[in-house]
Amino acid sequence: MENTQTSSVAAGAALAQPEVRIAEGVVRGRWRPTTGGKGNPQSAAFLGIPFAEAPVGELRFAAPVPKAPWEGVFDAAEFGATAQRGDPGVTLIPEPSVDGESTLNVNVYTPLVPADGTGDAAGMPVLVYIHGGGYFAGSPASPWYDGRNFNRDGVVTVTISYRLGFDGFGWIEDAPSNRGVRDWLLALDWVQRNIAAFGGDPGRVTIAGQSAGGGAVMTLLGMEKAQHLFHGVYAISGALADVSAARSEEFGRRLAAELGVAPNRAGLGALSEQSILEAQKKLTAFDGGDMGDIVENGLPLGPTVDGDLILRPTPESFRAGVGSDKPLVLGATDDEFTMATADAGRAMALVPKGILLGKLGVPKEARKPYLAANADVLAKGKARLAGRVLTDRMFRVAILRIAADRGAAPTWVYRFSWPSGTFGFAEHCLDVPFFFDCLDGPAMVPLAGSNPPQTLADEVHEAAAAFIVGGDPGWARYDAATGIARVYDTPSRDVADAYASVRPLLTTGLARRSPARVPA
């Protein structure tokens, strides 16, 4: 068919349906305006492009199979099916489920479609975003992940889907391990092969993600087999899983026994998707009894140290120099999981501080210095203190350890400290709409309040764009001597030893343990 692509956004204004030829065939997207009144005024969205065959039937528990070429034009006007099923209920980030079988797909947002559909060596930098959700939930169809505002900055943006929960990460005796990780790898390979057709440069790919997605991009950074697929990493509130092979197998056998089938593809493949989801939910339910245990062990579903794709725990790979040639930005909010304890102030009032810290897994020798370093948090009550401990053990200890493990590799660290107008502290997910500069998006008030500061979104987003474009977010690199980090607040500032309140946990046995696992 005749190529109808346009070589500029201005020319594209008259073209309602831009088309691009990729390796698999022709895809048709839609032009729409960007926001903010700066940079490129329009971008094109190509949604739900399959990068793999639908993981159903014989392919359900298999490694992903690249999508076969198609005839005609694939209409990429709507989001593809999601691995997340059903109504997720009220979540911090709006992440809708989309029905269907073809759950392995990508969404591409670009400000420019090359006229010849091939791109060139001077293409635009590329952001590939991996959604979070504890490796069992989440959706790339969130309106917050729309790449139009990165397009405004001249960045092609891609969001990817992957298999979740047991289908993506569960142990099955005759199935390939880490199927969700293999989905990431194939999606990134798709980007390498096809992004030039959308104006992107496959030699300038930054991977980013939040929560489990932040853990995903750090897992990829420490994976030898992934190094050729990207060139920079931005980890937002990420926590590594690094599930042991033994723990993964134990859970797989337990789930199969719960369902009364053999732990193999024949037994599990004969069951409905819903029955496996119900068993998974039952076996991973957290009743709130022992928060210290969930911090220490996390969930058994996530990237597994299988000796194949993931050869060793990711921190060991960093210490061995894997990924040291790639720049990394990483950070967290100040109170990621204080929401989990915020309503427990009355119940905690009579619990001695030392016992409370003990239940949260803080070693005895660290308790007094930790309380001294966090006196400002303790002054707000024991519930706030408990939330800060959870945050530190699950996220912020790992940030300092990873920065140290990378040695002289280019690493930048930040803290997101601005307190939500709804919660009164910087909770999990709060930094995501600032990263995407989408404070005008839906469901913002429940997370951030009625008037979140646009000036702060400008700072966070512009630093992210600067990193994606030029490999430097605009503040000093982290080094152990100064501990300098960007602290995002109103006003933002660069602070020496910005994670000083976490350091008491680094002087104990916690310092060399594996990073906490993501529970949600």
QUINOR-V653176 format. One record per pair of residues at least 6 apart in sequence whose C-alpha atoms are under 7 Angstrom apart, sorted by the first residue. I is the first residue (numbers start at 1). J is the second residue. If there is no record, write none. Layout:
I/J
I/J
This chain:
4/18
4/19
5/18
5/19
5/20
5/113
5/114
5/115
5/117
6/12
6/113
6/114
6/115
7/112
7/113
7/114
7/115
8/112
8/113
9/42
9/111
9/112
16/30
16/31
17/28
17/29
17/30
17/31
18/28
18/29
18/30
19/26
19/27
19/28
19/29
20/26
20/27
20/28
20/117
20/197
21/27
21/117
21/197
22/194
22/197
23/194
24/68
24/69
24/70
25/69
25/70
25/71
26/72
26/73
26/74
27/73
27/74
27/75
27/76
28/46
28/73
28/74
28/75
28/76
29/44
29/45
29/46
29/75
29/76
29/77
30/44
30/45
30/46
30/77
31/42
31/43
31/44
31/45
32/42
32/43
32/44
33/41
33/42
33/43
34/41
34/42
34/43
34/148
34/149
34/152
35/149
38/152
39/152
39/153
40/111
40/151
40/152
41/152
42/111
43/109
43/110
43/111
43/112
43/148
43/151
44/109
44/110
44/111
45/108
45/109
45/110
46/76
46/77
46/107
46/108
46/109
47/76
47/77
47/78
47/79
47/80
47/106
47/107
47/108
48/76
48/78
48/79
48/80
48/105
48/106
48/107
49/76
49/105
49/106
49/107
50/67
50/104
50/105
50/106
51/66
51/67
51/104
51/105
51/106
51/187
51/190
52/64
52/65
52/66
52/67
52/104
53/65
53/66
53/67
53/102
54/101
54/102
54/103
54/104
55/102
56/101
61/167
61/175
61/265
62/175
62/176
63/176
63/179
63/182
64/182
64/183
79/141
80/98
80/103
80/105
81/98
81/99
81/100
81/101
81/102
81/103
82/97
82/98
82/99
82/103
82/139
82/161
83/103
83/162
83/163
83/164
84/97
84/137
84/138
84/139
85/97
86/97
87/97
92/429
92/447
94/142
94/443
95/138
95/139
95/141
95/142
96/139
96/141
96/142
97/139
103/161
104/161
104/162
105/160
105/161
106/158
106/159
106/160
106/161
107/158
107/159
107/160
108/157
108/158
108/159
109/147
109/148
109/151
109/156
109/157
109/158
110/151
110/156
110/157
110/198
111/151
111/152
111/154
112/198
112/199
113/198
113/199
114/197
114/198
114/199
117/197
118/196
118/197
119/196
119/197
119/198
119/199
120/196
121/201
122/201
123/196
123/199
123/200
123/201
124/154
124/155
124/156
124/199
124/200
124/201
125/155
125/156
125/200
125/201
125/204
125/205
125/468
125/469
126/155
126/156
126/157
126/200
126/201
126/204
126/205
126/206
127/155
127/156
127/157
127/158
127/205
127/206
127/207
127/468
128/157
128/158
128/159
128/206
128/207
128/208
129/158
129/159
129/160
129/207
129/208
129/209
130/159
130/160
130/208
130/209
130/213
131/138
131/139
131/140
131/209
131/210
131/213
132/138
132/209
132/210
132/211
132/212
132/213
133/211
133/212
133/520
134/212
134/518
134/519
134/520
135/164
135/165
135/212
135/301
135/302
136/164
136/165
137/164
140/159
140/160
140/161
144/433
144/436
144/438
144/441
145/436
147/157
149/436
149/437
150/157
150/465
153/465
156/200
160/187
162/180
162/183
162/184
163/180
164/180
165/301
166/301
168/178
168/179
168/180
169/177
169/178
169/179
169/180
169/301
169/302
169/303
170/248
170/252
170/301
171/177
171/248
171/249
171/252
172/252
172/263
172/264
172/265
173/263
173/264
174/264
174/265
175/265
177/306
178/303
178/304
181/303
185/226
188/229
189/229
191/202
192/202
192/229
195/201
195/202
196/202
204/231
205/230
205/231
205/232
206/230
206/231
206/232
206/233
206/468
207/217
207/230
207/232
207/233
207/234
208/214
208/217
208/233
208/234
208/235
209/217
209/234
209/235
209/236
210/235
210/236
210/237
210/238
211/236
211/237
211/238
211/239
212/238
212/239
212/518
213/238
214/235
214/236
214/237
214/238
214/239
215/238
215/239
215/240
215/241
217/233
217/235
218/235
219/240
219/314
220/226
221/227
221/323
222/314
222/317
222/318
222/322
222/323
223/310
224/322
225/309
227/323
231/326
232/326
232/327
232/328
233/327
233/328
233/329
234/328
234/329
234/330
235/329
235/330
235/331
236/330
236/331
236/332
237/331
237/332
237/333
237/395
238/395
239/394
239/395
239/515
239/516
239/517
239/518
240/515
240/516
240/517
240/518
241/302
241/303
241/517
241/518
242/303
242/304
242/305
242/313
242/314
243/300
243/302
243/303
243/304
243/305
244/304
244/305
245/304
245/305
245/306
247/300
248/300
251/300
252/263
253/263
255/279
255/280
256/262
256/263
258/279
261/267
261/268
284/299
291/360
292/359
292/360
292/361
295/394
295/516
295/517
296/516
297/517
298/516
298/517
298/518
298/519
299/517
299/519
304/310
305/311
305/312
305/313
315/402
315/405
318/405
318/406
319/405
319/406
321/406
324/406
324/409
325/409
326/410
327/410
327/411
327/471
328/410
328/411
328/412
329/411
329/412
329/413
330/399
330/412
330/413
330/414
331/399
331/413
331/414
331/415
332/395
332/396
332/415
332/416
333/415
333/416
333/417
333/426
333/427
333/428
334/415
334/416
334/417
334/426
335/387
335/388
335/391
335/425
335/426
335/427
335/428
336/391
336/426
336/427
336/428
337/387
337/390
337/391
337/427
337/428
338/384
338/387
338/388
338/427
339/427
340/387
341/383
341/384
341/386
341/387
342/383
342/384
344/383
345/381
345/382
345/383
348/382
348/383
349/382
354/367
357/367
366/504
366/505
366/508
369/504
370/504
373/501
374/501
377/384
377/385
378/384
378/385
392/502
393/516
394/515
394/516
394/517
397/502
398/515
403/411
404/480
410/477
411/477
411/478
412/477
412/478
413/478
413/485
413/486
414/485
414/486
414/487
415/486
415/487
415/488
416/426
416/431
416/487
416/488
416/489
417/426
417/487
417/488
417/489
418/426
418/488
418/489
418/490
419/425
419/426
420/426
420/447
420/448
420/449
421/448
421/449
421/450
422/446
422/447
422/448
422/449
430/447
430/448
433/439
434/457
434/460
434/461
435/457
435/460
435/461
435/464
436/461
437/457
437/458
437/461
456/490
463/473
463/474
464/473
466/472
466/473
467/473
475/486
478/484
478/485
482/496
482/497
483/496
483/497
483/498
484/494
484/495
484/496
484/497
484/498
485/494
485/495
485/496
485/498
486/493
486/494
486/495
487/493
487/494
487/495
505/511
